Amino acid sequence: MNRLGKKANETLIEMALSADDDIAVLTKFTPSQSEGEECNGPETISTAGSEIPSSSEGLSSTETTLLIPEHQVIDKRHQSKDSIFFRDGVRRIDFVLSYVDDLNKEWEKKLERRKEFESNLQKAGLELETEDKKESEDGKIFFVKIHAPWEVLITYAEVLNIKVPIRENDIPPMVENPLDCVLFPLRLPEKVMHPEPDYFTAPFSKDKQELYLINDESTFFSPSMRNRIVNYILTRCPYGTEEGKKKFGIKRLLNNGTYTAAYPLHDCQYWKKASDPNCDSERYTLYMEWARFLRFYKEQPLVLIRKYYGEKIGIYFAWLGFYTEMLFLAAVVGLICFLYGLFTMDENMSSKEICDPAIGGEIIMCPLCDRDCEYWRLNTTCESSQYSHLFDNVATLFFAIFMGIWVTLFLEFWKRRQARLKYEWDLVDFEEEQQQLQLRPEYEAKCTQKKKNPVTQEMEPYLPLTSQAVRFCISGATVLFWVSLIIASMIAVIVYRLAVYAAFASLMENTQTLQPISGVLTPQLATSVTASCLNFVIIMILNFFYERIAIWITDMEIPRTHMEYENRLTMKMFLFQFVNYYSSCFYVAFFKGKFVGYPGAYTYMFNRWRNEECDPAGCLIELTTQLTIVMAGKQIWGNIQEAIVPWICNWWGRRKARNNPENLYSRWEQDHDLQTFGALGLFYEYLEMVIQFGFITLFVASFPLAPLLALMNNILEIRVDSWKLTTQYRRPVAAKAHSIGVWQEILNGMAILSVVTNAFIVAFTSDMIPRLVYYYAYFENEHSPMSGYINNSLSVFLISDFPKGNEPKENPEDFVICRYRDYRYPPDHEKKYMHTMQFWHILAAKLAFIIIMEHVVFIVKFFVAWMIPDVPADVKAKIKREKYLTQKILHEYELEKLKERLCQGDTRATEKEFIATEGRMELSRAM
């Protein structure tokens, strides 16, 4: 196979180790040319139509641009606006830097930084081409286009351990699924799903280029690989010394305003293919087949997503798609449980008794607040008791157990899907140290002290233990303060509930226009809905501020590696979001109505506000209301933030460009005007979905329709995320990831916690256990065991026993007794107002139920997890086959090299070495 005569010794690479910060910088890169071979491109910064000094003279792109004679500037009307190549039409633009030459007091300092930085980029082998500000759409922005030649690509492909094809995959495809004909409408065209053949791959090595399927050097490395390599260089390239410290990395230059943006280019406009036949127009394909909402029922082109955006983004969409697929089963079962409650609503004996004028109409309930509230009849809660049955029925128990098993199936089957993707995307041997475990540039810059690494025996920067302890204490105190702030805000909402209930009760009693809906909109419901909305607003405000605080304190900790940084930020953000979103639901589920006391001895918050009581039909309907408002509100607000806000920003940024001729608006300018998909862009997407996962697992016993809402949201979420990534954001830098990272452990933890929370919801929040105890032990009518349950669940209080100052202001009908929700002895009993034996029987039944349900679900969960292997058998076979072939090919290559050396009379190639190599090949075959 033709390898264009490239040899390893044609490239001179000198890695210089900085004495200050131990950072390896590629300082000299001089590709030599074979006789009669043309150079791939100029080695220096090229500016069309001008004669400028070489890089050895140290001119920055700004200075070289100023040397361009005005009449020699390239006319952009003769250049395609979709061009992703240098002006020679050959060298691909792998990265773009932009800056504004503002003449402020730091202009000279920025100029010097750019001069040094671009000079060092050139020494690293990159080729630069500058677009003058006169050629930009607004006449203010300079663009520096970067191209990585072949020598640079192969050097860093080896450093980054990038896997490349060595042979086409010869393992036969899986047996066709018999359901393929049914699923055909959901399929995408084969050329979209699998744009390239499947290959066996091996890590790239410059010394063994003959091994790899290099048909064309210009396309051998995909654009995502190229921009990943260039970004690696940009993040480690120095630009000088300031305040006695070595400064380096494009991130610092972006932060201090030396450059305004750094990004790889999209390959074309998203709404039409590129006119250049050398462009694959993958962005257009992704938009047409993936990013449009009308394709919501189609599968995702994961291979193309991975090829265009990199494995890290690809694995996110694979996980989101799989999560959505699994939600379909949960949504169907939840809908069936809801329909069961709907169809059996008229058969519910409890609501029948509440609505019966002869039963519920004759039961006088004690006031729900002191002084201002009046006595009320039980049948006024008729409608709410009927609606409560929709979610509080026998199906609730079944669905809670089902979701405990479903979440295990989801996590176990995702492990299998992830294992398959790891093989298909060449991530089997990928270790995080290739990028994620490398020292962060910020860590290297801020840590001035050094110590010897016990593994590499090299000096490297480190953060002293005392400094780490101080930073962790500040970080922990900050997180604790913000969590306390959430708890304080939740208490404020509770106080709001207690304070406004009397106002709602008085308003609905005295306002004639509200009388027709008073049966549906009870004071309890009005208080619950308004409090939930207020709580949601507070959640959003706290989120806004804490996101910035979390990033600041994580930066302050100076994590050593990229993985440490992401994990620390993830745990801080998740802890905060967990408390922020779920605290109100935990309050309604486990605290509201549990510590109320009884008439005459109520418990008070801050000795002022009486604790809330549950509705006679139970607190479950309020938990459902709280969950629906927070969950639905978060999803609606999230989609507005993700789709509408970037669209408005881009529309505003491009409003001037629409008035200019289309051919003057170049590819790099179009991408410059798009939004930035930052390093934390994917983090927020995961966080949003994991919070949603908590809603549908932790509290699903109270709202069987939660998976259905999540399913509908996720179908929209996939298309919104793909649309904004394809049309509204600059192309992100490709990054590798072999899993969803620390989010997997968070999901596992939430899955275990969900079993506990749902068991407690069924036991303590719903009325299922008290009804079952009454049905089997305390029934009064054998023919209708649930008859009399409402009367049995309400205790009697003598109105004359109210403490002075707590009794209602008015008692127009001269009631003698009132009823309240509890199991206590009547006023004429010797154990007046003490808990009855039935109360303790119910409590024992609740605790027994929790223990039994948890053990049953956990046993089933662990059994299912044990039964399902994490890696499919066919994937294991393919991995072994690829490893065997790779070893065989490498050994055969080494053997051929040894034969050549022996034939050439190389005395160093001994016969023993030849025999040893052959023996290693035989051993590999045997293994």
Buried (B, 14 or more C-beta within 10 A) or exposed (E): EEEEEBEEEBBEBEEEEBEEBBBEBBBEBEBEEEEEEEEBBBBBBBBBEBEBEEBEEEBBBBBBBEEBEEEEBBEBEEBBBBBBBBBEEEBBBBBBBBBBBEEEEEEEBBBBBBBBBBBBBBBBBBBBBBBBBEBBBEEEBBBBBBBBBBBBBBBBBBBBBBBBBBBEBEEEEEEEEEEEEEEEEEEBEEEBBEBEEBBBBBBBBBEBBEBBBBEEBEEBBBBBBBBBBBBBBBBBBBBBEEEEEBBBBBBBBBEBBBBBBBBBBBBBBBEEBBEBEEBBBBBBBBBBBBBBEEBEEBBBBBBBBBBBBBBBBBBBBBBBBBBBBBBBBBBEBBBEBBEBBEEBBEEBBBBBBBBBEEBBBEBBBBBBBBEBBBBBBBBBBBBBBBBBBBBBBBBBBBBBBBBBBBBBBBBBBBBBBBBBBBBBBBBBBBEBEBBBEBBBBBBBBBBEEBEEEEEEEEEBBBBEEEBBEEBBEEBEEBBEEBBEBBEEBBBEBBBBBBEBBBBBBBEBBEEEEBEEEBBEBBBBBBBBBBBBEBBBEBBBEBBEEBBEBBBEBBEEBBBBBBBBBBBBBBBBBBBBBBBBBBBBBBBBBBBBBEEBBBBBEBEEBEEEBBBBBBBBBBBBBBBBBBBBBBBBBBBEBBBEEBBEEBBEBBEEEBEEBEEEEEBBBBBBBBBBBBBBBEBBBBBBBBBBBBBBBBBBBBBBBBBBBBBBBBBBBBBBBBBBBBBBBBBBBBBBBBBBBBBBBBBBEBBEEBBBBBBBBBBBBBBBBBBBBBBBBBEEEBBEEEEEBBBBBBBBBBBBBBBEBBEEEBBBEEBEEEEEBBBBBBBBBBBEEEEEBEBBEBBEBBBEBBEEBBEEBBEBBBEBBEEBBEEBEEBBEEBEEBBEBBBBBBBEBBBEBBBEBBEEBBEEEEEEBEEEBBEEBEEBBEEBEEE
